[in-house]
């Protein structure tokens, strides 16, 4: 039924890419429209939209800088998740989820793995939208670091779920059964926590922390 969108190898056709780009743009615009439809206070300003778009662009650009690339998908990138977390820290959970959703669609376009609709939701839509949970910690002490760690753990939970439901069936026949229950967790959190460690060290550098604080003041002013 969807052969014109997805090839036999599971990658997207040209039509598939066009549909995904169009759907991604439409979903992002609709989400922003409905998010603030009933409240002038909750509508995103032009400046907020510009900061959100810039964060998505920076996240997408740095996602190409792969320090370590994993064999079954996933990689340690140059702080790409941080930019989505910053939006959640500046503007709250809802903005973080919306920006994470848009970023997840771009990640799907960049490097698609298609086994089923729900697998795509786990690995792209839900996993990256989950980065928005960082907004829950925005007002607490060390809120950026706490929120970032919570966001990484939330993203990993969806990747692990997708691993249990779909990816484990692709393991070799000689894969040890005793490891099946932990492998999706270990695999996904191995690269996510490695990137988290690098990012948290970087943002803890006094000069970087001061620069991020100045950007936040500008973003929320």
DARA-V707408 format. One record per helix or strand. SS is the DSSP state (A for helix, B for strand). FROM is the first residue (numbers start at 1). TO is the last residue. If there is no record, write none. Layout:
# DARA-V707408
ss=SS from=FROM to=TO
ss=SS from=FROM to=TO
This chain:
# DARA-V707408
ss=B from=6 to=6
ss=B from=12 to=12
ss=A from=14 to=35
ss=A from=46 to=62
ss=B from=66 to=69
ss=B from=75 to=77
ss=A from=80 to=91
ss=A from=93 to=110
ss=A from=117 to=137
ss=A from=143 to=165
ss=A from=167 to=170
ss=A from=177 to=204
ss=A from=206 to=220
